[in-house]
Amino acid sequence: MGDVTRPLSRDEQIEKLRLVLAGGPGISVPETIFLHGLGATGKTRVIKWVLETEQIQHAVFHCVEMYNVRLMLESLVVQLTGEESRKCENISEFISFLGQELNPKQVYVILFEESERFRDADSHLKHVFCRLQELTGLNICCIFESRIDWTRFLPNRGLPYPYIIHFPQYKKGEMTELLISQLPGEKSWEFKRDFISLVQSIFFMVARSFTELSFRSFTELSHIAGLHYSEYCRPVDSGECKETDTKKLWFNIDKDLKKCLSVVHLREVSSQQLRELQKQKEEQEEQDTGVGGVIALNPTRLSVELPFYSKFLLISAYLASYNPAKTDKRFFVKHHGKQRKTSQSIKAKEKFNSQLTGPKQFPLERMLAIFYNVIEERVNPTANIYTQISSLVRLQLITAVGTDQMDQPKYKCNVTLEFIRTISKSLQFEIQKYLYSQ
């Protein structure tokens, strides 16, 4: 089971979910539950905690991977049944299999993360999952987690009205308590509170109001606090000062913290890494001759200058360009089961050498699906992510293909394997584990 710590400041939402998902003989759970609220308000954490603590059989699917419906259906089947692998070609097979294999007396839940992407899915798919209990005869509930409210989520058109639970923004005191709970170590609560208060005061420099701070920046604030907490604690641990010497502790991290906050939404690197990489950059500039084309030709220097997310986006673009789409299930779907090697698959792999055939074009949705799987943390799909994709295009690291298709832009990756290995090394990311062919 995952994190067993009860989510803070969400008692009302937890009790509502426990009440409606209790189920039991003769008691049906709702067909659909709709959780909505702004980003970083605890929706996913709360529902996952309830499902695990109540030991409800469930399946989780992140809708960024909805570019391939077959992979979605197979992943849901594997999670709900516990089987190692199961082929499911279409929605009819999915409904039939659930009706035959699952226990009608047991409660099942399917959770769709970031389900606002459902608006772009086939209308038949929307109707099926909103009426899955009726179609299968099971005590099954589909939960849609979204940043938008129900009126903007799906057109009514005969769909059953869901049980709606709203997750409001955290208040300032609640946010402080949450950030304190995430800090490691056994320092006193007062010491941690002073640190978080100092970080929040600086963070207001990049947020116009507390509303913007809580909505746009909570995850970034948590990241920044985690990066600088050990440096804040260092003088106390070494005996240079006491926990109550707030002023001295603050001056120890003030400069690095302000420098890191200047690029907070790009999530570049920690302050220590920033200093080291800046030094490498200056040394490299002394060796370089000429001005034009240096960044694109020098992967070491580029790995310094690219933001953190841009590096992972470039890696994702490379994998999408050089790995066949059919291998995404093996590399990026957690519940994909085992894959047997056959003579046909071995011959196909020998025939397919991506390094010789060159990069293939891929849709934006596929690259983002890979990105959200390879990065180790939960990332919100904000405008900053799409801005960094545009920056990679301007740097000619990836190329936009077929820009006339506004609803489904496609790209190609322009960098070499050696280049990607250098970028991956700076992130301590094992690229070899995700390459289809060497």
Long-range contacts (C-beta under 8 A, 24 or more apart in sequence): 1-52, 2-48, 2-49, 2-52, 3-45, 3-49, 4-49, 4-52, 4-53, 5-181, 6-49, 7-42, 7-45, 7-46, 7-49, 8-174, 8-177, 8-178, 8-181, 9-42, 9-170, 9-171, 9-174, 9-177, 9-178, 10-42, 10-46, 10-167, 13-42, 13-46, 13-165, 13-167, 14-46, 14-49, 14-50, 16-165, 17-46, 17-47, 17-50, 17-165, 18-50, 18-54, 20-163, 21-50, 21-51, 21-54, 21-56, 21-107, 21-109, 21-141, 22-54, 23-107, 23-139, 24-107, 25-105, 28-133, 28-139, 29-107, 29-109, 29-133, 29-139, 29-140, 29-141, 30-141, 30-162, 30-163, 31-130, 31-131, 31-132, 31-133, 31-134, 31-141, 31-142, 31-160, 31-162, 32-129, 32-130, 32-141, 32-142, 32-143, 32-144, 32-160, 32-162, 32-163, 33-141, 33-142, 33-143, 33-144, 33-162, 33-163, 33-164, 33-165, 34-143, 34-144, 34-146, 34-150, 34-153, 34-162, 34-163, 34-164, 34-165, 35-143, 35-144, 35-145, 35-146, 35-165, 35-167, 36-145, 36-146, 36-147, 36-148, 36-149, 36-150, 36-153, 36-164, 36-165, 36-166, 36-167, 37-147, 37-166, 37-167, 37-168, 37-169, 38-147, 38-167, 38-169, 38-215, 39-147, 39-215, 39-216, 39-218, 39-219, 39-380, 39-382, 40-214, 40-215, 40-218, 40-219, 40-380, 41-167, 41-168, 41-169, 41-170, 42-167, 42-170, 43-145, 43-167, 44-113, 44-145, 44-378, 46-167, 47-111, 47-143, 47-145, 48-111, 51-109, 51-111, 56-107, 56-108, 56-109, 57-106, 57-107, 57-108, 57-109, 58-108, 58-109, 58-110, 58-111, 59-108, 59-109, 59-110, 59-111, 59-335, 60-111, 60-113, 61-110, 61-111, 61-112, 61-113, 62-113, 62-114, 62-372, 63-112, 63-113, 63-114, 63-115, 63-116, 63-117, 63-118, 64-114, 64-117, 64-365, 64-368, 64-369, 64-372, 64-381, 65-332, 65-333, 65-369, 65-372, 65-373, 66-117, 66-118, 66-121, 66-365, 67-363, 67-365, 67-366, 67-369, 68-325, 68-328, 69-122, 69-125, 71-328, 71-329, 71-333, 74-329, 74-336, 75-333, 75-334, 75-335, 75-336, 76-110, 78-335, 78-336, 78-337, 79-335, 80-108, 80-110, 83-337, 84-337, 84-338, 85-336, 85-337, 85-338, 85-339, 86-337, 91-124, 91-125, 91-128, 95-128, 95-132, 95-135, 95-136, 98-132, 98-136, 98-138, 98-140, 99-135, 99-136, 99-137, 99-138, 102-136, 102-138, 102-140, 104-137, 104-138, 104-139, 105-139, 106-139, 107-139, 107-140, 107-141, 108-138, 108-139, 108-140, 108-141, 109-140, 109-141, 109-142, 109-143, 110-140, 110-141, 110-142, 110-143, 111-143, 111-145, 112-142, 112-143, 112-144, 112-145, 113-145, 114-145, 114-146, 114-147, 114-381, 115-144, 115-145, 115-146, 115-153, 116-146, 116-147, 116-148, 116-153, 118-144, 118-153, 118-154, 119-153, 119-154, 126-154, 126-159, 127-158, 127-159, 130-154, 130-159, 130-160, 130-162, 131-159, 131-160, 169-211, 169-214, 169-215, 170-214, 170-218, 172-210, 172-214, 175-200, 175-214, 175-218, 175-221, 176-200, 178-222, 179-221, 179-222, 179-225, 182-222, 182-225, 182-226, 183-225, 183-226, 183-229, 184-229, 185-229, 185-233, 187-233, 187-236, 187-243, 188-243, 190-243, 191-236, 191-243, 194-246, 195-225, 195-229, 195-232, 195-249, 196-225, 198-246, 198-250, 199-224, 199-225, 199-228, 199-257, 202-257, 202-258, 202-261, 203-261, 203-264, 205-258, 205-261, 206-261, 206-262, 206-264, 206-265, 216-265, 216-382, 217-264, 217-265, 219-378, 219-380, 220-264, 220-265, 220-267, 223-267, 224-257, 224-260, 224-261, 224-264, 227-260, 227-270, 227-271, 228-253, 228-256, 228-257, 228-260, 228-270, 228-271, 231-256, 231-271, 231-272, 263-307, 265-382, 265-384, 266-307, 266-308, 266-309, 266-310, 266-384, 266-388, 267-307, 267-308, 267-309, 268-307, 268-308, 269-308, 277-304, 278-304, 280-304, 281-305, 295-395, 296-395, 296-396, 296-397, 299-415, 299-418, 299-419, 299-422, 299-423, 300-422, 302-419, 302-423, 303-422, 303-423, 303-425, 303-426, 304-426, 306-423, 307-388, 308-427, 309-375, 309-379, 309-384, 309-385, 309-388, 310-388, 310-391, 310-392, 311-423, 311-426, 311-427, 312-371, 312-374, 312-375, 312-427, 312-429, 313-367, 313-371, 313-385, 313-388, 313-389, 313-392, 314-392, 314-397, 314-398, 314-413, 314-415, 314-420, 314-423, 315-374, 315-420, 315-423, 315-424, 315-427, 315-429, 315-431, 316-367, 316-368, 316-370, 316-371, 316-374, 317-362, 317-367, 317-392, 317-397, 317-398, 317-411, 317-413, 318-359, 318-413, 318-415, 318-417, 318-420, 319-370, 319-374, 319-434, 319-435, 320-362, 320-366, 320-367, 320-370, 320-411, 320-413, 321-359, 321-360, 321-361, 321-362, 321-411, 321-412, 321-413, 322-354, 322-355, 322-359, 322-360, 322-413, 322-435, 322-436, 323-354, 323-434, 323-435, 323-436, 324-352, 324-354, 324-436, 325-362, 325-366, 327-436, 328-366, 328-369, 328-370, 331-433, 331-434, 331-436, 332-369, 332-370, 332-373, 332-374, 332-434, 349-436, 349-437, 352-436, 352-437, 353-437, 354-436, 354-437, 355-417, 355-437, 355-438, 359-412, 359-413, 359-414, 360-412, 361-401, 361-402, 361-410, 361-411, 361-412, 362-410, 362-411, 362-412, 363-408, 363-409, 363-410, 364-389, 364-408, 364-409, 364-410, 364-411, 365-408, 367-411, 374-429, 374-434
